[in-house]
């Protein structure tokens, strides 16, 4: 694609985000990201209706062709995700995470594995019952892509929700780390489901080695890159150059993670936590801290606007039929129940030694939003007889999560959390 074509696409998307954001702020007054999804969905369905009435306009095909050119998966997973995760981690207090590291670590690993298994088994049984016959390997893939909570969606909602500090730290920490774990798990399970690049099956030892390489490699890369950036920033006091260093840290580290086949998302979270805490405290002047925080806050808001607008328009990527809608509707309670169980068991077990905020289970369950990462992973699935069903289920769950759960999480907090 030529530079002019790329520029035109970016111009269209950013302009739409600005227009829809203005409309939402002027009339609907919904939280910014949720408002963008709702408006984009409304425009999408209106276009589908108009297309059905006047087929010669070919609106659906035009938008679908545009979305294919954008390639949501590559745009998010190799373009926007590193910036969004770094920006989110940059503003998280590491001391709050460390004080709750056992709960966060358990939810971000054991909770994800448990949820993946529960979703997979339930999906497999239900698909057999209705005659879809989705292979167990693909049920596991669906479990892996839909189980992680999306840090981009979660952190965006937390900004507008009054949650106790201890509970907010658990929600934010879990979403930051289970995203990376989920992407690694998804990558492995796709290889298992498709038989590997050359048709060979992975052994248990091979799966464990791949998981450790991706996850621990991401942690190590994030620490090393963050430390190098910190040392460079500590040696100078020039905020324009230090902002540029943080930008280079994100882009260079994520590109290196892709080349080394380690987890880029985990590397970004670790680097963001390092720079936002140790780097901000010992490597930046007050002026630099202000400019770095302002730059990344603005970039975070802009990219979030583009991302959530794109989620609303991705409805054109679906082959919507009554059966697809039914699959999605069934997936919503399935995923919520799996989330409830995968949160309840770790908290009940850890509750013997640690205190949890009363109401933590319902808030963590309902506040575990799914977002663009799940959609991007579903869109990346290779062609198969079950791809459309999994994509439809993922999209419906994500839209329900962002719109319904996002709009009602404050009420759940008020009703369940005892302060």
Buried (B, 14 or more C-beta within 10 A) or exposed (E): EEEEEEEEBEEEBBEBBBEBBEEBEEEEEBBBBBBBBBBBBEBBEEBBEEBEEEEEEEBBEEBBEBBEEBBBBEBBBBBBBBBBBBBBBBBBBBEBBEEBEEBBBBBBBBBBBBBBBBBBBBBBEBBEEEEBEBBBBBBBBBBBBBBBBBBBBBBBBBEEBEBBEBBBBBBBBBBBBBBBBBBBBBBBBBBBBBEEEEEEEBEEEBBEEBBEBBBEBBBBBBBBBBBBBBEBBEEEEEBEEBBEBBBEBBBBBBEBBEEBEBBBBBBBBBBBBBBBBBBBEEBBBEEBBEBBBEBBEEBBBBBBBBBBBBBBBBBBBBEBEEBBEBBBBBBBEBBBBBBBBBBBBBBEEBEEEEEBBEBBBBBBBBBBBBBBBBBBBBBBBEEBEBBBBBBBBBBBBBBBBBBEBBBEBBEBBEEBBEE
